[in-house]
Amino acid sequence: MDFAFTEEQQELRAAARAFLADHSSSEAVRRAMASELGFDAELWKRIGAELGWTSVHVPEPYGGTGLGYVELVALLELMGGALLCSPFFSTVCLAANALLEAASEAQKRELLPGIAEGRTLAALAVAEAHGSSEAAAIEATARRAGTEFVLAGRKRFVLDGHCAELLVVAARRPGSAGEDGVSLFAVPAAAPGVERRLLPTLDQTRRLAEIELRDVRLPASALLGAEGCGAAPLARALDLAAVALAAEQVGGAQRCLDMAVDHAKQRVQFGRPIGSFQAIKHRCADMMVAVESARSAAYYAGCVAAEAGEPLAPVASLAKAWCSEAYFRCAADALQIHGGVGFTWEYDVHLHLKRARGGESLLGSPGWHRERVAREIGL
């Protein structure tokens, strides 16, 4: 498979690289992560309205540009390297994918244009106290009450759930078990009974929230697709999000390698740059191998997601497991090469280390994904 980007994709990446260099510098990231929202609202408007990144993989009938998942992967790799603080992943890679997979045509035409234009912030609420995103682990309930649904339960680890205007919530029919009876609902965050609070996190560049559903009453039109048939579209949406996260982690791993090499060239010990020492050379070489193999895994997964010919689940899990571990390994090695200053506030290495550690557990740990790959291929 040819992983070379087309001329148009290269132009998209060049424009994105220049924009991120200007607007997601180290200083900009630190300002954004310390703000109340966790991102720059004006920058988010530009990303949607001016650059159109929020519309990249949304089909044209729903207000998007319809470019595809390869273009999305290409953008996310650069965002990961720049540690972009924005609700892009939660809105575009999680919520929008859930809508694309589960919603009816009418619902897509109603809900997706706002996301594509950057007007609507959205989040996907699946995991609960146990942290699992599998449909079988969902405990929140959605019971019928006449022509309405009543949602009850508590969702945790909801990415950007504190500021989302639209919540895509997974809940199950009372008395159901496993993947049976699971449905997805489009829930306005301002609906009566929805309570939100921020959760303390290691990674300040990414906000997580707890969403409590206190008998939230929704019209029948809030149900996405058919009742009780949400497990399959939810699983595919999470696989697509795992591919997106893998691409982001590749960008972060590459940035860690670049920072390590730059520091090794500049830091002098015993009268010469530490990059001339064999131990440092070997560590940097191992980092490069990790980055390149992770990039191959993420690009391949992006191609599979775009073409929809090969089963996505094992490929998405393979990419997520490998890229998560590669990112954390590169961040940890970059810190070792920097020495004691690597974890000081003035350097960005610790920000990547925290992002990498948080990303390992987001959407499933590497161990969980490896076990899933084994099941998928019949081991």
N, C-alpha and C positions, 0 to 999 in steps of 0.2 A: 504494500500500500504506500502511495506517495504522500508524504506528510508536508510537502512544500506548499506554502501559501500562494494563492494567485496574486496577480498584480494588484487587484482591487483590495484583497485582504491585507496585503502589505501596506497599502496606502491607509487603510483603516487603522492598522497597528501604529503606523508612523504618526498619524494625527493624534491617536490616543496617547502614545508615548510622550509627545510634546505637551499635550494638555496636562497629563499627570505630573510631568516634571515641574510645570508652573503652579499647579493647584493642589498637589498632594505631596508636597515636600515634607521633610521631617518636621519643620516648624508648623506647617498646616495640619499635619496629622495630630500633633500634640495639642493644638488649639481645639481641633474638632473633638477629640476623645475626651477632653476636659469640659466640654460644653454640656448644657442640659440635655439636648437631644442626642448627643454623641456623633453628630455630623453637622456640616455646614448646609443649612437649608437653601441658601442662595446657590451654592455649588450644585446641589441636587437638582434644582430647577434647570440649571444649564445642562446638566447631564441628560435630562429628559427632553426639554424643549429645544435646546440648541444643537446638541450632539446626536440626539436620537438613540443613545445606547439602550434605553429601556425598551425600545421597539425592535431590537435586532432580530430576535427569533420569533416574534409574534407575527402570525400570518397577516397578509394585507387586508383581508376582509374584516379583521378585528382591529384595524388601526395601526398595524405594525409595518415594518419594511420587509419582513419575510425573508431575510437573508439566510438564516439557518443556524444550527448549533455549532458549526465549525467557527463561524464568526464570533459567536458568544464565547467560546473557549479561547479564541485569540485575544479577545478583550480582557477576559478574566485573568489570564496569565499576567498581563501588565498591571491590572488592578492589585493582584496579590503582591507583586513586587513593590508597588508603591504604598502598600498598606492603606488603600483608600478607605476612609471612614464614610460610609454611606449605606442607605437601606437597599442597595442594589441587589445583593444576594437574596435577602428576604423577600423582596417584592418581585423580582424578575425570575430568579432561579428556583424559588420555592412556591410562592403563591401563584404566580402566572402559570407555571408548569402544572400545578394542581388544577387550575381552571381549564387549561387547554386539554387536560386528560379527562376531566370528570364532568365539566359543565355541558349543558345543551347548547345548541347553536344560538338560541335567543339569549342565553345567559352569557355566552362568550361575547356576543355583540354588545351587550350591555356593560359588562364589567372590564373587559380587556382594553378598550380604547383609553380609559383613564390611566391604566398602568403603562401602556405603550407611550403615552404622551408625557409621562412623569407627573401626572396630577394626583394619582392615587398611590398612597403608601399601603402596602399589603403585607400580611404575614401568614405563615402556615402554622397552625397550632395542632400538634399531634401528640408529642411525648408528654408523659405525666411524671409522677414522683419517681418511678423506676428508671426513667430516662430513655426507654426503648421507643423507637419510632415504628415498630412493627404493628400492623393492624390488629393482630391477635392480642396485643398488650393494651389496647384502648379500653378504658373503663368509663369514661364520660358517657352519659346516656342522652338519647334523643327520643322522647316519647311523644306519641300523638295526643293532641288535645283538640278534638274537633277538626277544624281545617288548619290548625297550627301545629308546630313542633315546639316542644319545651326542652331546652338543653340544660344539663346540670353536670357539674364536674369541675376539675381543676387541671389546667394545662401548665406545664413548666418548660423552661428552656426554650421559650418562644423568641426566636431571633427578631429583634426590633419590634416586639409586641407592645412595647410601651408607647410607641408613636404611630403605629399602623392605624389607618382609617378603616381598613377592611381586613377581617380575619377569616381565613378559610379553616374551619374547625372540623376535626374528625370526631365522630361520636357513634355509639352503637345503640341498636334497639334493645330495650330492657329485656333481659333473659337470654339474649344471644351470646354466643361464645366463638372464639377463634376469629376467622375472617368473615364469618357470616354475620349479617346484620349491621355492618359498618357503613356509614354514610358520611358524605362531606357536605358542609353547609357554608354559605356565604353569610357572615355575621358582621353587621356594622359595629365597629368598635364602640360607638356611642349608644348602642342599644341598652335599655334598662336591664340591670342584672349583670352586666359585664364589668368586672373589677380587675384592674391591672396594677402590678407593682414591679419595679425593677429588682433584679436579683444581683447580688454581689458576684463579680466575675474576676478571674485572673487576667483576662485579656480586655484591656480598657478600650481597644479599638472596635469591639463588637459587643453590643448590648443584648442581654437576655432578660426576658420578663416572665412573670407568672400571670396567667389569665384564669380568673375564677368565674365560672358560669353559674349564676344563682337563678335557676329557673328562668332562663332567657327565652322569651316567647318570640317565635319567628313565623312568618307566613310560609305557606307551602312552597312558594316561589324561591325560598332561600335554599331549598334542597338542590344540590348539584347532581344532575343525572337522576338515576333511578334509586329509590330507597333500598338500602341494604346492599348495594352493589358498588360500594366505594373502595373496597380493599384493593382491587386490581389497578384502578387508575391512581390510587394513592401510592402504591408500590412503584409504578413506573415514574410518577412525578419525583419520588425520592431518589430513584436511580438517576434520573436526569440531573437532579440537584447534586448528587454525589460526583457525577462527571464534572459539573461546574466547579465544585469545591476542589477536586483534584487539579484542575487547571489553575485555579487560584494558588494552590499550594506549590505548584511548579514555579510560578513567578516568585513566590516568597523564597523558595530554596535557591533559585538563581541569584536573587538579591543577596542572600547570605553568603553565597560563594563569592560574589563580586566584592562584598565588604571585606571578607577574609583575605582575599588576594591583595586588595588595595592596602590593607593594614600590614600584611606580611612584606610588602614591598617597601613600606615607609618606616616600620618599626626597626630600630637598629639595636642590636645586642652584640657585645664582644666585637664591636667595630665593623659589623656588617649587617645587612637586612636579615631579619629572621626568616624570610622567604627562601634564603639560600641554604637553610638547614634541612637535612634530609627528612627529618620527622615532620616538618611543616609541609614540605613538598608532597609527601605521601598522604598527609591528611587532606590537602587541597585536591590531590588527584582522586582520592576516594569520594570527595564531595562532588567533583565533576561527573564521575560515573553515576552517582546517585541522581544528580540533576538530569542528566541526559536520558537515563532509563526511565525516570519519572515522566519526563516530557514525552517520550515515546508512548508510554501507557496512557497518558491523558489525551494526546492527540488521537490515538487509535480509538479510545472511548468516545471522543467527540465525533469522529467519523461514523462510528456505529450509531450514535444517537441521531446523527443527521440523516443517515440513509435508511434506518429502521428495517434493515434486512436481517441482520444477525441478532440473536437474543441479547438484550441489553444487560440483564441482571448480572451475569458473571463478569462481563467486561467492566461494568460500573464498579463492582466490588473490588475487582483486581486493581483498577486505577486508584480508587479511594484508599485501599490498604497500602499500596506501594507509595503513593504520593504523600500520604500523611506521615509515614515513617521517614521518607526521604527528607521532607521539610524539617521535621524535628531534628533529625540527625545532622542536617546541614546547619541549622540554627545553633545546636549544641556545639558542633565543631567550630563554628565561627566564633562563638564565645570563648572557647579554649584558646584559639589563635590570638584573640584580642587580649586574653589574660584578664586580670582583675578589672580593667576598665570596661570590659564587655558588658557587665551588668550594671554599670553606672547609668544614671539618667541621661547623661549627655550623648550616649551612643544609642543607635537604633537596634543593636543586636538583641537587647532584652525584649524589645517590642515584638520582634519576629519570633523569639523563643516562646513568648506567651501566646501569640497568635497560633503558632504551630502546635503547642500543647492543647489549646482549646479546640483547634480543628481536628485533632486526633479523635476526640470523642463525639464531635458533631456529626450527626447522621450515621453513627455506628463506629465502634472502635476498629482498628485494623484487624484485631483478632476475630471479631464478629464477622467482618467481611471475608477474611480468609476461610472461615468455617462455611460461610455461605457459598463461596466459590467451589469448595469441595463438594457441597451438596448438589450444586447446579450441574457439576460435571460427573456426578454419580460415584464419588469416592466414599 
